[in-house]
Amino acid sequence: MNDPNNADAYNNMCAAYNMLKEWEKAKAACTKALQLNPRHPNAPANLQWAIKQKL
């Protein structure tokens, strides 16, 4: 990753991990996205998806 402070990149990683059913990796990526940008428009929904699917 060229910019380790890019919340959009972490959100995209989260979405990709969700599609691969890698729930723990998705949760970690979305958590990082939200740490970098607590108001990210997509990260909360992507994080919730990973959490719900793991249950």
PDB file with SEQRES, HELIX, SHEET and CRYST1 records, atoms N, CA, C and O in Angstrom:
SEQRES   1 A   55  MET ASN ASP PRO ASN ASN ALA ASP ALA TYR ASN ASN MET          
SEQRES   2 A   55  CYS ALA ALA TYR ASN MET LEU LYS GLU TRP GLU LYS ALA          
SEQRES   3 A   55  LYS ALA ALA CYS THR LYS ALA LEU GLN LEU ASN PRO ARG          
SEQRES   4 A   55  HIS PRO ASN ALA PRO ALA ASN LEU GLN TRP ALA ILE LYS          
SEQRES   5 A   55  GLN LYS LEU                                                  
HELIX    1 AA1 ALA A    7  MET A   19  1                                  13    
HELIX    2 AA2 TRP A   23  LEU A   36  1                                  14    
HELIX    3 AA3 ALA A   43  LYS A   54  1                                  12    
CRYST1    1.000    1.000    1.000  90.00  90.00  90.00 P 1           1          
ATOM      1  N   MET A   1       0.855  -1.167   0.000  1.00  0.00           N  
ATOM      2  CA  MET A   1       0.000   0.000   0.000  1.00  0.00           C  
ATOM      3  C   MET A   1       0.905   1.235   0.000  1.00  0.00           C  
ATOM      4  O   MET A   1       1.834   1.346   0.801  1.00  0.00           O  
ATOM      5  N   ASN A   2       0.616   2.139  -0.899  1.00  0.00           N  
ATOM      6  CA  ASN A   2       1.436   3.343  -1.013  1.00  0.00           C  
ATOM      7  C   ASN A   2       1.206   4.322   0.126  1.00  0.00           C  
ATOM      8  O   ASN A   2       2.134   5.006   0.557  1.00  0.00           O  
ATOM      9  N   ASP A   3      -0.022   4.391   0.613  1.00  0.00           N  
ATOM     10  CA  ASP A   3      -0.352   5.347   1.670  1.00  0.00           C  
ATOM     11  C   ASP A   3      -1.031   4.606   2.824  1.00  0.00           C  
ATOM     12  O   ASP A   3      -2.226   4.320   2.751  1.00  0.00           O  
ATOM     13  N   PRO A   4      -0.291   4.294   3.879  1.00  0.00           N  
ATOM     14  CA  PRO A   4      -0.878   3.531   4.985  1.00  0.00           C  
ATOM     15  C   PRO A   4      -1.902   4.320   5.795  1.00  0.00           C  
ATOM     16  O   PRO A   4      -2.483   3.787   6.740  1.00  0.00           O  
ATOM     17  N   ASN A   5      -2.128   5.573   5.440  1.00  0.00           N  
ATOM     18  CA  ASN A   5      -3.125   6.386   6.135  1.00  0.00           C  
ATOM     19  C   ASN A   5      -4.357   6.654   5.264  1.00  0.00           C  
ATOM     20  O   ASN A   5      -5.089   7.613   5.505  1.00  0.00           O  
ATOM     21  N   ASN A   6      -4.584   5.820   4.266  1.00  0.00           N  
ATOM     22  CA  ASN A   6      -5.674   6.002   3.327  1.00  0.00           C  
ATOM     23  C   ASN A   6      -6.873   5.148   3.769  1.00  0.00           C  
ATOM     24  O   ASN A   6      -6.881   3.933   3.577  1.00  0.00           O  
ATOM     25  N   ALA A   7      -7.860   5.785   4.350  1.00  0.00           N  
ATOM     26  CA  ALA A   7      -9.041   5.073   4.840  1.00  0.00           C  
ATOM     27  C   ALA A   7      -9.804   4.401   3.708  1.00  0.00           C  
ATOM     28  O   ALA A   7     -10.361   3.319   3.894  1.00  0.00           O  
ATOM     29  N   ASP A   8      -9.836   5.030   2.537  1.00  0.00           N  
ATOM     30  CA  ASP A   8     -10.533   4.428   1.395  1.00  0.00           C  
ATOM     31  C   ASP A   8      -9.897   3.098   1.001  1.00  0.00           C  
ATOM     32  O   ASP A   8     -10.601   2.145   0.668  1.00  0.00           O  
ATOM     33  N   ALA A   9      -8.579   3.034   1.038  1.00  0.00           N  
ATOM     34  CA  ALA A   9      -7.890   1.796   0.688  1.00  0.00           C  
ATOM     35  C   ALA A   9      -8.249   0.684   1.673  1.00  0.00           C  
ATOM     36  O   ALA A   9      -8.501  -0.450   1.266  1.00  0.00           O  
ATOM     37  N   TYR A  10      -8.273   1.006   2.962  1.00  0.00           N  
ATOM     38  CA  TYR A  10      -8.636  -0.010   3.958  1.00  0.00           C  
ATOM     39  C   TYR A  10     -10.094  -0.434   3.801  1.00  0.00           C  
ATOM     40  O   TYR A  10     -10.420  -1.608   3.981  1.00  0.00           O  
ATOM     41  N   ASN A  11     -10.962   0.501   3.471  1.00  0.00           N  
ATOM     42  CA  ASN A  11     -12.352   0.137   3.242  1.00  0.00           C  
ATOM     43  C   ASN A  11     -12.475  -0.787   2.027  1.00  0.00           C  
ATOM     44  O   ASN A  11     -13.242  -1.750   2.052  1.00  0.00           O  
ATOM     45  N   ASN A  12     -11.729  -0.497   0.980  1.00  0.00           N  
ATOM     46  CA  ASN A  12     -11.752  -1.363  -0.204  1.00  0.00           C  
ATOM     47  C   ASN A  12     -11.220  -2.751   0.121  1.00  0.00           C  
ATOM     48  O   ASN A  12     -11.736  -3.754  -0.372  1.00  0.00           O  
ATOM     49  N   MET A  13     -10.185  -2.803   0.954  1.00  0.00           N  
ATOM     50  CA  MET A  13      -9.672  -4.105   1.382  1.00  0.00           C  
ATOM     51  C   MET A  13     -10.739  -4.854   2.163  1.00  0.00           C  
ATOM     52  O   MET A  13     -10.916  -6.059   1.986  1.00  0.00           O  
ATOM     53  N   CYS A  14     -11.442  -4.145   3.021  1.00  0.00           N  
ATOM     54  CA  CYS A  14     -12.513  -4.760   3.806  1.00  0.00           C  
ATOM     55  C   CYS A  14     -13.570  -5.350   2.887  1.00  0.00           C  
ATOM     56  O   CYS A  14     -13.987  -6.493   3.073  1.00  0.00           O  
ATOM     57  N   ALA A  15     -14.002  -4.589   1.909  1.00  0.00           N  
ATOM     58  CA  ALA A  15     -15.020  -5.079   0.976  1.00  0.00           C  
ATOM     59  C   ALA A  15     -14.523  -6.312   0.220  1.00  0.00           C  
ATOM     60  O   ALA A  15     -15.269  -7.269   0.015  1.00  0.00           O  
ATOM     61  N   ALA A  16     -13.268  -6.276  -0.184  1.00  0.00           N  
ATOM     62  CA  ALA A  16     -12.700  -7.422  -0.897  1.00  0.00           C  
ATOM     63  C   ALA A  16     -12.640  -8.648   0.010  1.00  0.00           C  
ATOM     64  O   ALA A  16     -12.991  -9.749  -0.416  1.00  0.00           O  
ATOM     65  N   TYR A  17     -12.200  -8.471   1.250  1.00  0.00           N  
ATOM     66  CA  TYR A  17     -12.159  -9.598   2.183  1.00  0.00           C  
ATOM     67  C   TYR A  17     -13.563 -10.130   2.455  1.00  0.00           C  
ATOM     68  O   TYR A  17     -13.746 -11.338   2.608  1.00  0.00           O  
ATOM     69  N   ASN A  18     -14.544  -9.252   2.517  1.00  0.00           N  
ATOM     70  CA  ASN A  18     -15.927  -9.717   2.685  1.00  0.00           C  
ATOM     71  C   ASN A  18     -16.331 -10.619   1.528  1.00  0.00           C  
ATOM     72  O   ASN A  18     -16.958 -11.657   1.739  1.00  0.00           O  
ATOM     73  N   MET A  19     -15.980 -10.233   0.314  1.00  0.00           N  
ATOM     74  CA  MET A  19     -16.339 -11.048  -0.849  1.00  0.00           C  
ATOM     75  C   MET A  19     -15.637 -12.400  -0.813  1.00  0.00           C  
ATOM     76  O   MET A  19     -16.162 -13.392  -1.318  1.00  0.00           O  
ATOM     77  N   LEU A  20     -14.450 -12.434  -0.215  1.00  0.00           N  
ATOM     78  CA  LEU A  20     -13.691 -13.685  -0.096  1.00  0.00           C  
ATOM     79  C   LEU A  20     -14.076 -14.480   1.155  1.00  0.00           C  
ATOM     80  O   LEU A  20     -13.537 -15.558   1.404  1.00  0.00           O  
ATOM     81  N   LYS A  21     -15.004 -13.943   1.930  1.00  0.00           N  
ATOM     82  CA  LYS A  21     -15.461 -14.563   3.189  1.00  0.00           C  
ATOM     83  C   LYS A  21     -14.333 -14.694   4.209  1.00  0.00           C  
ATOM     84  O   LYS A  21     -14.290 -15.647   4.987  1.00  0.00           O  
ATOM     85  N   GLU A  22     -13.436 -13.735   4.193  1.00  0.00           N  
ATOM     86  CA  GLU A  22     -12.333 -13.646   5.159  1.00  0.00           C  
ATOM     87  C   GLU A  22     -12.755 -12.635   6.221  1.00  0.00           C  
ATOM     88  O   GLU A  22     -12.259 -11.509   6.253  1.00  0.00           O  
ATOM     89  N   TRP A  23     -13.676 -13.049   7.089  1.00  0.00           N  
ATOM     90  CA  TRP A  23     -14.354 -12.133   7.997  1.00  0.00           C  
ATOM     91  C   TRP A  23     -13.415 -11.429   8.964  1.00  0.00           C  
ATOM     92  O   TRP A  23     -13.578 -10.232   9.203  1.00  0.00           O  
ATOM     93  N   GLU A  24     -12.452 -12.120   9.519  1.00  0.00           N  
ATOM     94  CA  GLU A  24     -11.536 -11.493  10.480  1.00  0.00           C  
ATOM     95  C   GLU A  24     -10.670 -10.439   9.797  1.00  0.00           C  
ATOM     96  O   GLU A  24     -10.459  -9.357  10.345  1.00  0.00           O  
ATOM     97  N   LYS A  25     -10.175 -10.748   8.612  1.00  0.00           N  
ATOM     98  CA  LYS A  25      -9.378  -9.774   7.871  1.00  0.00           C  
ATOM     99  C   LYS A  25     -10.234  -8.576   7.477  1.00  0.00           C  
ATOM    100  O   LYS A  25      -9.764  -7.439   7.504  1.00  0.00           O  
ATOM    101  N   ALA A  26     -11.484  -8.827   7.113  1.00  0.00           N  
ATOM    102  CA  ALA A  26     -12.395  -7.734   6.763  1.00  0.00           C  
ATOM    103  C   ALA A  26     -12.629  -6.831   7.969  1.00  0.00           C  
ATOM    104  O   ALA A  26     -12.594  -5.606   7.853  1.00  0.00           O  
ATOM    105  N   LYS A  27     -12.868  -7.445   9.126  1.00  0.00           N  
ATOM    106  CA  LYS A  27     -13.086  -6.649  10.339  1.00  0.00           C  
ATOM    107  C   LYS A  27     -11.869  -5.793  10.659  1.00  0.00           C  
ATOM    108  O   LYS A  27     -12.009  -4.624  11.021  1.00  0.00           O  
ATOM    109  N   ALA A  28     -10.697  -6.353  10.531  1.00  0.00           N  
ATOM    110  CA  ALA A  28      -9.475  -5.605  10.835  1.00  0.00           C  
ATOM    111  C   ALA A  28      -9.292  -4.432   9.865  1.00  0.00           C  
ATOM    112  O   ALA A  28      -8.918  -3.335  10.278  1.00  0.00           O  
ATOM    113  N   ALA A  29      -9.553  -4.665   8.594  1.00  0.00           N  
ATOM    114  CA  ALA A  29      -9.380  -3.603   7.602  1.00  0.00           C  
ATOM    115  C   ALA A  29     -10.399  -2.487   7.811  1.00  0.00           C  
ATOM    116  O   ALA A  29     -10.052  -1.310   7.712  1.00  0.00           O  
ATOM    117  N   CYS A  30     -11.634  -2.836   8.095  1.00  0.00           N  
ATOM    118  CA  CYS A  30     -12.654  -1.806   8.322  1.00  0.00           C  
ATOM    119  C   CYS A  30     -12.410  -1.058   9.624  1.00  0.00           C  
ATOM    120  O   CYS A  30     -12.654   0.146   9.707  1.00  0.00           O  
ATOM    121  N   THR A  31     -11.944  -1.748  10.610  1.00  0.00           N  
ATOM    122  CA  THR A  31     -11.611  -1.080  11.871  1.00  0.00           C  
ATOM    123  C   THR A  31     -10.517  -0.048  11.646  1.00  0.00           C  
ATOM    124  O   THR A  31     -10.578   1.056  12.186  1.00  0.00           O  
ATOM    125  N   LYS A  32      -9.526  -0.406  10.855  1.00  0.00           N  
ATOM    126  CA  LYS A  32      -8.447   0.538  10.539  1.00  0.00           C  
ATOM    127  C   LYS A  32      -8.994   1.720   9.739  1.00  0.00           C  
ATOM    128  O   LYS A  32      -8.620   2.864   9.994  1.00  0.00           O  
ATOM    129  N   ALA A  33      -9.869   1.455   8.782  1.00  0.00           N  
ATOM    130  CA  ALA A  33     -10.470   2.539   7.998  1.00  0.00           C  
ATOM    131  C   ALA A  33     -11.200   3.514   8.906  1.00  0.00           C  
ATOM    132  O   ALA A  33     -11.104   4.729   8.731  1.00  0.00           O  
ATOM    133  N   LEU A  34     -11.927   2.981   9.874  1.00  0.00           N  
ATOM    134  CA  LEU A  34     -12.682   3.842  10.788  1.00  0.00           C  
ATOM    135  C   LEU A  34     -11.782   4.559  11.787  1.00  0.00           C  
ATOM    136  O   LEU A  34     -12.128   5.644  12.256  1.00  0.00           O  
ATOM    137  N   GLN A  35     -10.651   3.982  12.116  1.00  0.00           N  
ATOM    138  CA  GLN A  35      -9.690   4.690  12.968  1.00  0.00           C  
ATOM    139  C   GLN A  35      -9.129   5.896  12.223  1.00  0.00           C  
ATOM    140  O   GLN A  35      -8.942   6.966  12.802  1.00  0.00           O  
ATOM    141  N   LEU A  36      -8.867   5.712  10.943  1.00  0.00           N  
ATOM    142  CA  LEU A  36      -8.312   6.788  10.133  1.00  0.00           C  
ATOM    143  C   LEU A  36      -9.353   7.847   9.784  1.00  0.00           C  
ATOM    144  O   LEU A  36      -9.046   9.037   9.711  1.00  0.00           O  
ATOM    145  N   ASN A  37     -10.588   7.398   9.570  1.00  0.00           N  
ATOM    146  CA  ASN A  37     -11.672   8.321   9.218  1.00  0.00           C  
ATOM    147  C   ASN A  37     -12.962   7.830   9.859  1.00  0.00           C  
ATOM    148  O   ASN A  37     -13.690   7.040   9.258  1.00  0.00           O  
ATOM    149  N   PRO A  38     -13.251   8.285  11.067  1.00  0.00           N  
ATOM    150  CA  PRO A  38     -14.454   7.823  11.774  1.00  0.00           C  
ATOM    151  C   PRO A  38     -15.762   8.123  11.037  1.00  0.00           C  
ATOM    152  O   PRO A  38     -16.793   7.529  11.349  1.00  0.00           O  
ATOM    153  N   ARG A  39     -15.731   9.031  10.072  1.00  0.00           N  
ATOM    154  CA  ARG A  39     -16.940   9.375   9.307  1.00  0.00           C  
ATOM    155  C   ARG A  39     -16.930   8.772   7.905  1.00  0.00           C  
ATOM    156  O   ARG A  39     -17.625   9.257   7.012  1.00  0.00           O  
ATOM    157  N   HIS A  40     -16.154   7.733   7.716  1.00  0.00           N  
ATOM    158  CA  HIS A  40     -16.098   7.115   6.385  1.00  0.00           C  
ATOM    159  C   HIS A  40     -17.497   6.660   5.991  1.00  0.00           C  
ATOM    160  O   HIS A  40     -18.190   6.041   6.798  1.00  0.00           O  
ATOM    161  N   PRO A  41     -17.928   6.957   4.759  1.00  0.00           N  
ATOM    162  CA  PRO A  41     -19.312   6.664   4.380  1.00  0.00           C  
ATOM    163  C   PRO A  41     -19.649   5.186   4.213  1.00  0.00           C  
ATOM    164  O   PRO A  41     -20.813   4.816   4.362  1.00  0.00           O  
ATOM    165  N   ASN A  42     -18.683   4.335   3.911  1.00  0.00           N  
ATOM    166  CA  ASN A  42     -18.977   2.926   3.627  1.00  0.00           C  
ATOM    167  C   ASN A  42     -18.438   1.939   4.648  1.00  0.00           C  
ATOM    168  O   ASN A  42     -18.963   0.832   4.772  1.00  0.00           O  
ATOM    169  N   ALA A  43     -17.415   2.316   5.368  1.00  0.00           N  
ATOM    170  CA  ALA A  43     -16.763   1.379   6.286  1.00  0.00           C  
ATOM    171  C   ALA A  43     -17.696   0.818   7.362  1.00  0.00           C  
ATOM    172  O   ALA A  43     -17.597  -0.369   7.671  1.00  0.00           O  
ATOM    173  N   PRO A  44     -18.591   1.610   7.942  1.00  0.00           N  
ATOM    174  CA  PRO A  44     -19.465   1.023   8.969  1.00  0.00           C  
ATOM    175  C   PRO A  44     -20.338  -0.119   8.435  1.00  0.00           C  
ATOM    176  O   PRO A  44     -20.498  -1.142   9.101  1.00  0.00           O  
ATOM    177  N   ALA A  45     -20.893   0.053   7.254  1.00  0.00           N  
ATOM    178  CA  ALA A  45     -21.739  -0.999   6.677  1.00  0.00           C  
ATOM    179  C   ALA A  45     -20.909  -2.232   6.330  1.00  0.00           C  
ATOM    180  O   ALA A  45     -21.349  -3.361   6.545  1.00  0.00           O  
ATOM    181  N   ASN A  46     -19.712  -2.016   5.793  1.00  0.00           N  
ATOM    182  CA  ASN A  46     -18.852  -3.150   5.468  1.00  0.00           C  
ATOM    183  C   ASN A  46     -18.424  -3.894   6.725  1.00  0.00           C  
ATOM    184  O   ASN A  46     -18.339  -5.122   6.726  1.00  0.00           O  
ATOM    185  N   LEU A  47     -18.158  -3.159   7.780  1.00  0.00           N  
ATOM    186  CA  LEU A  47     -17.784  -3.780   9.049  1.00  0.00           C  
ATOM    187  C   LEU A  47     -18.955  -4.589   9.600  1.00  0.00           C  
ATOM    188  O   LEU A  47     -18.768  -5.718  10.052  1.00  0.00           O  
ATOM    189  N   GLN A  48     -20.143  -4.028   9.568  1.00  0.00           N  
ATOM    190  CA  GLN A  48     -21.323  -4.756  10.061  1.00  0.00           C  
ATOM    191  C   GLN A  48     -21.558  -6.025   9.263  1.00  0.00           C  
ATOM    192  O   GLN A  48     -21.945  -7.048   9.827  1.00  0.00           O  
ATOM    193  N   TRP A  49     -21.333  -5.973   7.972  1.00  0.00           N  
ATOM    194  CA  TRP A  49     -21.497  -7.164   7.126  1.00  0.00           C  
ATOM    195  C   TRP A  49     -20.549  -8.268   7.598  1.00  0.00           C  
ATOM    196  O   TRP A  49     -20.956  -9.421   7.735  1.00  0.00           O  
ATOM    197  N   ALA A  50     -19.295  -7.916   7.845  1.00  0.00           N  
ATOM    198  CA  ALA A  50     -18.314  -8.913   8.290  1.00  0.00           C  
ATOM    199  C   ALA A  50     -18.711  -9.491   9.635  1.00  0.00           C  
ATOM    200  O   ALA A  50     -18.592 -10.697   9.853  1.00  0.00           O  
ATOM    201  N   ILE A  51     -19.174  -8.654  10.526  1.00  0.00           N  
ATOM    202  CA  ILE A  51     -19.567  -9.124  11.854  1.00  0.00           C  
ATOM    203  C   ILE A  51     -20.763 -10.064  11.766  1.00  0.00           C  
ATOM    204  O   ILE A  51     -20.765 -11.123  12.394  1.00  0.00           O  
ATOM    205  N   LYS A  52     -21.775  -9.690  10.997  1.00  0.00           N  
ATOM    206  CA  LYS A  52     -22.993 -10.513  10.880  1.00  0.00           C  
ATOM    207  C   LYS A  52     -22.708 -11.846  10.219  1.00  0.00           C  
ATOM    208  O   LYS A  52     -23.282 -12.862  10.610  1.00  0.00           O  
ATOM    209  N   GLN A  53     -21.837 -11.863   9.230  1.00  0.00           N  
ATOM    210  CA  GLN A  53     -21.569 -13.093   8.511  1.00  0.00           C  
ATOM    211  C   GLN A  53     -20.794 -14.086   9.356  1.00  0.00           C  
ATOM    212  O   GLN A  53     -20.922 -15.297   9.178  1.00  0.00           O  
ATOM    213  N   LYS A  54     -19.996 -13.574  10.270  1.00  0.00           N  
ATOM    214  CA  LYS A  54     -19.192 -14.455  11.111  1.00  0.00           C  
ATOM    215  C   LYS A  54     -20.037 -15.170  12.156  1.00  0.00           C  
ATOM    216  O   LYS A  54     -19.663 -16.245  12.624  1.00  0.00           O  
ATOM    217  N   LEU A  55     -21.158 -14.592  12.521  1.00  0.00           N  
ATOM    218  CA  LEU A  55     -21.994 -15.185  13.591  1.00  0.00           C  
ATOM    219  C   LEU A  55     -22.501 -16.545  13.258  1.00  0.00           C  
ATOM    220  O   LEU A  55     -23.209 -17.154  14.059  1.00  0.00           O  
TER     221      LEU A  55                                                      
END                                                                             
